[in-house]
Amino acid sequence: MAVRISVLALISVLILGGLFVILRPDPNETSPGKRSLGVEIEDGNMTPEQISVHEGDKVTLNVTTDRPLEMHVHGYDLEEEIEPDEPTKISFEADLTGRFPVENHDTEAELGALVVEPR
């Protein structure tokens, strides 16, 4: 009886250990990193429509546009004048989580969104 309990305990420990190894998060996904993302604005549309990053990431948006505009990321209060044929870098730390509209301040039209996922 004692041998049987010991064998069952050993099997349980091995199964739980295996599950821990298989299901543990990737360390690269849990640590903040540097993210450099290309954003194109053409005919009033932003590509990609949604910019997704994680909380704590240091983000650089490399923005190009086909016409002059003032890009504004709500919640982060990032505003930048962007001219055609002049790629513009917008850098910030993603320290607020949630969904934040990205708009053309000149026309007050929403271009897309910044989504910052919690870690």
Secondary structure, 3 states (H helix, E strand, C coil): CHHHHHHHHHHHHHHHHHHHHHHCCCHHHHCCCEEEEEEEEECCEEECCEEEEECCCEEEEEEEECCCEEEEECCCCEEEEECCCCCEEEEEECCCCEEEEEEECCCCEEEEEEEEECC
